[in-house]
Amino acid sequence: MKLQGKILLVSTLSALMLGGPLLLTVRETVHQILLDEIGQRGIQAAAQLAEHSAPQFRSASETALLPMLQAAQEQAGALFVRAIDPAGRVLAHTNVAEKGKVYTDSDTQTDLQLRISRAHPALYKGSPIMEVMSPVWLRSGPALNEDFMLSGSKESSPKEYLGFVEMGLPLAQALATEYRLFRRIAVIVVLAGGTGILLFFYFMRRLLTPIY
């Protein structure tokens, strides 16, 4: 193999070795950014619903809870929204057939134990979703003046844990967006890399021409 051919081969292999990991890193970064954005948006919506629905949780009234869940579902574009009590029992669900069901799966038990808002990817009827939950607390009384002065907030007031609200946000559109972005970035990287290799080979050929 001629020297020029060897240089071209080495250059191409080097570009592939560098470009492959770069594209994988870019794809993972885009994927995580999109998931984080959906998760944060979902947590905010779930937290707002949890705050407003605390009295209805306390009464365990499906009649009072269901309209709130349906409104949150429509506003967030969720596939479902459900209200779970501390025992894992469904107080209300946008799929009314789920009313009264008791969830004993590990994810539900983890949510009940953590008692903090969280979001994580999951599957719902075979489709990727972002499951978002937020605990529901009912303050049993106003903060004491002394506590308020010491903490600067009303977080020290007594609270009763009533369960959590959960919603499933679809990920299909976000994943399609991720694919389009990655495809465009991949095309740019390939074109830039190919152009760089051709220019490098062209100048190397001119430099090596006097050798022959």
N, C-alpha and C positions, 0 to 999 in steps of 0.2 A: 504493500500500500504506500502511495506517495506521501510525502511529508504534509502536503496540503490536505489530503484526505484524512490523515491522522489528526491534524489540528481541528478540522471540521467535526470529526467524530467526538473528540474530547470535549469540544465546545458544546456540542449538542447534549452529550451525556451530563455535563456539568449543569447546563440550563435545566434539564429535566430533574436532576437531583435537588436543585435549589427551588425550582418552580413548583414541584409537587407538594412539598411541605408548606410552601407559602400559600398555595391555593387551599389546602386543608385548613390552615390556620385562619385564613380569611373566612372560609365557610363556617367554621365553628364560631368565630367572633360574630358574624352576622346573625347566626342562629341564636346565640345567647342574648344578643341585644334585643332581638324581636321577642323572645320569650320573656325577658325581664320587663319589657315595656308592657306586654299583655298582663303579666303577673301583677305588676304595680297598679295598673289601671283596675284590674279585677279586685285587688285587695282594698282599694279605696271604695269601690262600689259595695263590696261585701261589708266593710266596716261601717259605712253609712247605713246600710240596711240593718245591721246588728244594733246600732245605736237607736234607731227609730222603732225597732220592733220589740224592744225589751218588755214593755208592759204586756204586749200580746203573747210573748213567750211565757210570762208569769202565769197568765190565765190559761195557757195551752189551748187557745181557741183557734181552730183551723179556719173558722169563718172570718176571724179578724186577721189572721196571718196571711191567708192565701192571696188576697188582693195586693198586699204589700210585696209578696214574692213575685207575683205576676208582673207588677209594675217594674220591679227591679230587673226581671228577666228581659222585658221589652227594652228598657233603657240601656242595659249592658249588652244586649244582643246575645244573651246566654242560651244554651240549650236546655238548661234546667236550673232551678233554684230550690233548695230544700232547707227546712228548719229541723234541727236535731236536738233532742233534749239530752241531759247528762247521762242517761242510760243508753243512748244510741237509738232511741225511738224517734220515728219521723212524726213531728207535730203537724207539718204541712209540707206539701210538695206540689210543684207546678204540674207534675203528673199525679193527679189525685188518686190514682190506683196505688200509689206508694204510701199513702196515709196509714200510720200505725205500724209500718214495717220496722223491725229492729235490725240495725246494722251491727254486725259483729266482726267485720273485716278489720285487718290490721291498720289500714289507713284511717278509718273512722276512730278506732281506739286511740291511735296516736294523736289525732286532732283533739280528742276529748281530754287527753292527758296533758298535752302541750299548753293548751289554753292561750295560744298566741295566733295571730294571723299568719297564714302561709299560703304559698301557691306552688304547685308542682304539676308537671306534665302527666297525663294519664290517658286511658282509652275509655271511650263511651260509645257503646254499640259499634265497636270496631273502628271508630274514628278518633283521631288525636284531639285531645282537649287540654285546657289548662284548668285544673281543679283549684278553686280558690275558697278559702274559708276564713271566717272571722268569729271569735268568741262573742257571746252575748252576755253582758253584765247588767245587773240592775242595782243601782245605788239605793241602799236602804235608808239613807238619810243624808242631810247636807253635811259638808265638811265642818268640823269644829273650827272655831276662829283661831285657836292656838295652832292647829294642824295647818290651816291655810297660811298663817303667818310664817310658819317654819318651812313649809315646802314650796310656797308660792303658787300652789295649784290645789285643785279639789281631788287629786288622785288618792289622798289619804282617807277619803270618806268610805265607809263600809260598802262592800259590794257583794252581790250574790251571783254566783255563776249559774246561768240558765241553760247553757248548751252552746250551739254555734249555728251559723247560717253558712251554706255552701252553694257555690254556683259553678257551672261548667261552661267555660268559654271556648268556642270552636277555634281550632288552630289551622284548619285547612287553608284559609285565605292567607294567613301569615306564612305558612310553609310554601305556598305557591309564590308569594312575594320573595321569600328567601331564595327559591330556586332561580327566579328571574334575575335577581341581583347577582347571585353567584355566577350564573351563565354569562352575564355581561362582563363581570370582573375577569372571569376565565378567558374570555375572548380578548380582552385588553392585554392581559398578561402574556397570552400566547403570541399575539401580534407584536407586542413590545419585545418579547424574548427572541422571536424569529427575526425581527428586524435587527436586533443587536447582534445576533449570530452572523447574519449575512454581512453586516457592516464590518464586523471583526474579521470575517473570512476574506472580505474584499481587500481590506488594508493589509492583512497578513500576506495575501497573495502578491500584492504589489511590492511588499518589502522583501519577499522571498524570491521574486522573479529573477533578480540578478544572479542568484545562486545557480540557476540552470543554464 
